[in-house]
């Protein structure tokens, strides 16, 4: 493909496209099959990429990505420096349930996402389903984000023409009204939360405040309860030692671990049972229960 940078990473283990991009941690990736090759096309940090993986050869191919782009962003975003074999080995010995979950979702990696996008995305996710979440976020980007230029060769590579937009900045979302958000993406009662959280984040950036590192600090943002707080901490790579609890996790903790207690009780059990790997354990268990 002329004028289309393509970067290939070799010796990539513990990776599966579906496990990474369809485990509920990110909402701007979509699966396509081109010439019998599965790929996920998406936007992160204002960059557009098509990512494919050859499991037999253990190679990861990133289209529209230069070598500099890979080292400056994508390597960290995909968490490729983390030894997931070691993490899985440590989790497998905890109990038979964990062994099955790790085997089922063996290719999961926790993305290192930008904080503000993760915050707004998971405010939108509350009491919502994944197709609606993805549609709402995409409409938010189209209406308030900046259009991203991609080479014409990229459209040919992915087999379709599509416009791509960056996630809106905190300045963009803090300068509109909740009704503007509603008209753009029909986020319902979440619209004031989106605007007010954007204002709060912008003020914290202006003041030079540090990003929140625990659930209590996260819940200062409008529309953020315990589950959303833990999701943002986990998926923005601020704290891997949290255990987000939603309906699927409640189900798995009830069915497999006989934990019928409150969310606080589940948190206590997870901390004691999974230790400092509880964030990783949560993702393997969530993916296992939701898909199997």
C-alpha angles and dihedrals in degrees: 000000000000116000092006114114113218122185123193124201117202131208095025110164133178092035133127124167096218093045093051101040102030101047096093099258098107133026108194099074124095130187123237133170115216121178089346092306118121115220139166118225120199152132128253128168090351092305125118121212142164111215126196132172132206106206094190094054095030091229127145117205121199117190121203087023125116124205088256091050090052095051095039097047124347098058091058095038091056091044091232095158093063118097102231092173088065092046092050093046089053093048096045094063093054096078141325092261091058091048091056093045093050091048092050095048097031094144099054118128123177109238120226100229131183112267102231095048090047092049095052093040093055093044084058090046094062111116089351138113126240099251091051092044092053093046092048093049092047091051089048089054095046092051102039107016129085119259113249121220114224128180117265087238089065092062089053091047094056093038099241144064116245136157117236129208133192120238108269118264121243087250091057095049095041092055097058134073125251088247089058089055091047093051091049102046111359094236092161118199089002093070096086089045090055094050096042093046089050090052091048093049092047090052091050091051091049090050091048092239120168120249116263116265104186140045095256093055091046093053090064086080114090113256094018117124128169096284096047090044093055093045092054092047092049100043096040087054093240096122124006090181097080132098114213111209120207132149093285094049091046087053095049092045090050098043099039104026102025091233107155094159129115122284087265089054092050090050090052092049093047092050091050097041103040100026117193091348094065094112091056091042090054093056095049091048094045093050092045095051097040095049104031 
